[in-house]
Amino acid sequence: MKAPLKVGTVGEVRFAVEARHAIDFAEGGMPQVLATPWLIWYLEHAARAAVLPVLDDGESTVGTYLEVRHLAPTPVGQHVTCRARVVHVDGQEIAFQLEARDERELVCRGFHRLHVICVERFARRVRGKVPPLRSRDLRP
């Protein structure tokens, strides 16, 4: 990292809930609302937004822990603001308090940890898990 990340640093992502972000079981009178997996995706990106300015070339982050309480529904068309505030830094491990609000209320609270990684070292580890292609796998 270029510089130590300071406790209190905030990352933020704002988005409009689209139909593609809605639960896939909205039928029988169930309204289209923001699905929890999409909310988590944006929360993780808010945490990354806090860290990205201090990463060196060749560094990135991976999530290592997530605890989320999805407290209220958000209908398609509303905007959601996700915030991740750094609450603890221990070397390459960064802890965040998470919060998301739609246009009317708090919709989520949680906790998240990211780990700063060396992309090349991480890629090597991933490549080690992928079996080599055999010639028969190359046939159309």
C-alpha positions as CSV (number, residue, x, y, z in Angstrom):
1,M,0.0,0.0,0.0
2,K,1.2,3.5,-0.8
3,A,0.1,4.8,2.6
4,P,-1.6,3.3,5.6
5,L,-5.4,3.5,5.4
6,K,-6.8,5.6,8.1
7,V,-9.6,4.6,10.4
8,G,-12.7,6.7,9.5
9,T,-12.0,6.6,5.8
10,V,-15.3,6.1,3.9
11,G,-16.1,4.5,0.6
12,E,-19.4,5.1,-1.1
13,V,-21.3,3.8,-4.0
14,R,-24.7,5.0,-5.1
15,F,-27.0,3.2,-7.6
16,A,-30.5,3.1,-8.9
17,V,-32.3,-0.2,-8.4
18,E,-33.1,-1.7,-11.8
19,A,-35.2,-4.7,-12.7
20,R,-32.0,-6.7,-13.0
21,H,-31.2,-6.1,-9.3
22,A,-34.6,-7.4,-8.2
23,I,-35.4,-10.7,-6.6
24,D,-36.1,-13.4,-9.2
25,F,-39.2,-14.7,-7.4
26,A,-41.4,-11.6,-7.6
27,E,-44.7,-13.3,-8.6
28,G,-48.1,-13.8,-7.0
29,G,-48.3,-10.3,-5.7
30,M,-44.7,-10.3,-4.4
31,P,-43.2,-6.8,-5.4
32,Q,-40.0,-6.4,-7.3
33,V,-37.4,-5.3,-4.6
34,L,-33.7,-5.2,-4.4
35,A,-32.2,-8.7,-3.9
36,T,-29.7,-9.2,-1.1
37,P,-26.9,-10.5,-3.3
38,W,-27.0,-7.3,-5.3
39,L,-26.9,-5.2,-2.2
40,I,-23.9,-7.2,-1.0
41,W,-22.1,-6.6,-4.4
42,Y,-22.5,-2.8,-4.0
43,L,-21.5,-2.9,-0.3
44,E,-18.3,-4.7,-1.2
45,H,-17.6,-2.1,-4.0
46,A,-18.1,0.7,-1.4
47,A,-15.4,-0.9,0.8
48,R,-13.1,-1.2,-2.2
49,A,-13.7,2.5,-3.0
50,A,-12.2,3.3,0.4
51,V,-9.1,1.2,-0.3
52,L,-8.3,1.8,-3.9
53,P,-6.6,5.2,-3.5
54,V,-3.9,3.6,-1.3
55,L,-3.2,0.5,-3.3
56,D,0.1,0.1,-5.1
57,D,0.3,-1.2,-8.6
58,G,-0.2,-4.9,-8.6
59,E,-2.3,-4.9,-5.5
60,S,-6.0,-5.6,-5.2
61,T,-8.5,-6.7,-2.5
62,V,-10.5,-9.8,-1.7
63,G,-13.3,-10.1,0.7
64,T,-12.7,-12.4,3.6
65,Y,-15.7,-11.9,5.9
66,L,-19.2,-10.5,5.6
67,E,-22.1,-10.1,8.0
68,V,-25.1,-8.2,6.7
69,R,-28.6,-7.6,8.0
70,H,-30.9,-6.6,5.2
71,L,-33.5,-4.6,7.2
72,A,-36.0,-3.1,4.7
73,P,-37.1,-3.6,1.1
74,T,-36.2,-1.2,-1.7
75,P,-38.4,-1.1,-4.8
76,V,-37.2,-0.9,-8.3
77,G,-36.6,2.7,-9.3
78,Q,-35.3,4.0,-5.9
79,H,-31.7,5.0,-5.3
80,V,-29.5,3.3,-2.7
81,T,-26.4,4.7,-1.2
82,C,-23.9,2.2,0.3
83,R,-21.2,3.3,2.7
84,A,-18.3,1.4,4.1
85,R,-16.4,3.1,6.9
86,V,-13.0,1.8,8.0
87,V,-13.1,0.8,11.6
88,H,-9.9,-1.2,12.0
89,V,-6.6,-1.8,10.0
90,D,-4.2,-4.6,10.9
91,G,-1.5,-4.7,8.2
92,Q,-3.2,-6.0,5.0
93,E,-6.5,-6.8,6.8
94,I,-9.1,-3.9,6.8
95,A,-12.4,-4.0,8.7
96,F,-15.5,-1.9,7.7
97,Q,-18.8,-0.9,9.2
98,L,-21.4,-1.1,6.4
99,E,-24.6,0.8,5.9
100,A,-27.0,1.2,3.1
101,R,-29.9,3.7,2.8
102,D,-32.6,4.1,0.1
103,E,-34.5,7.3,-0.4
104,R,-36.6,6.7,2.7
105,E,-34.8,4.6,5.3
106,L,-31.9,2.5,6.5
107,V,-32.0,-0.7,4.5
108,C,-28.9,-2.5,5.7
109,R,-26.2,-2.7,8.4
110,G,-23.2,-4.9,8.5
111,F,-19.6,-5.7,8.9
112,H,-17.0,-6.6,6.3
113,R,-13.3,-7.5,6.1
114,L,-11.1,-7.1,3.0
115,H,-7.6,-8.4,2.6
116,V,-5.1,-6.5,0.4
117,I,-3.3,-9.0,-1.9
118,C,-0.6,-9.1,-4.5
119,V,-2.4,-9.9,-7.7
120,E,0.4,-12.0,-9.2
121,R,0.8,-14.1,-6.1
122,F,-3.0,-14.6,-6.0
123,A,-3.1,-15.5,-9.7
124,R,-0.3,-18.1,-9.2
125,R,-2.3,-19.7,-6.4
126,V,-5.5,-19.8,-8.5
127,R,-3.6,-21.3,-11.5
128,G,-2.3,-24.0,-9.2
129,K,-5.9,-25.1,-8.6
130,V,-6.7,-25.4,-12.3
131,P,-5.9,-28.8,-13.9
132,P,-3.9,-28.7,-17.1
133,L,-5.8,-29.1,-20.3
134,R,-5.5,-32.5,-21.9
135,S,-5.4,-32.9,-25.7
136,R,-8.8,-34.6,-25.7
137,D,-10.3,-31.5,-24.0
138,L,-9.3,-29.4,-27.1
139,R,-11.5,-31.3,-29.6
140,P,-14.6,-29.5,-30.9
